[in-house]
Amino acid sequence: MLLCVMIATRSGTVLLERYHGLPPDERLQWRSFLLKLTADNLKTARDDEQFVASHKAVFVVYAAVGDVCVFCVGKDEYDELALVEVLTGITGAIKDVCKRAPSERLFLDKYGKICLCLDEIVVQGRLEQTDKDRVRKLTRLKPLAEA
């Protein structure tokens, strides 16, 4: 299961977070754990450089895109490879919505559209869509033409 998707600035300000299957009292612990774990790597990370970490049976994959960082946390079938797929889908959608690598301000300007994209990519802790064109069409709330 995909436990968490979090988007924060490189300085550690959380912009968006979605938790699946985690009790509310553990969410703050996960947030601080992720930010501490990645603080050194993300300050000097290049855009789209992906990092992997693991803790017990939980995997963490994260990357910086512009001034924002995207974190994906999973367990069981969502190992490093599956999380990289999720991360790639999310970062691609963010760049597509923002038309370039986003700054914090641009991300917040496009916040609603990014949330719609995230809702189409991850549904109840499961990866649903990764195709950018399909996500773009779904977020426009238009019906998909079946081939």
Secondary structure, DSSP 8 states (H G I E B T S, - for coil): -EEEEEEEETTS-EEEEEESS--HHHHHHHHHHHHHHHHHHHHS--TT-EEEEEETTEEEEEEEETTEEEEEEEETT--HHHHHHHHHHHHHHHHHHHSSS--HHHHHHTHHHHHHHHHHHEETTEE----HHHHHHHHTT------
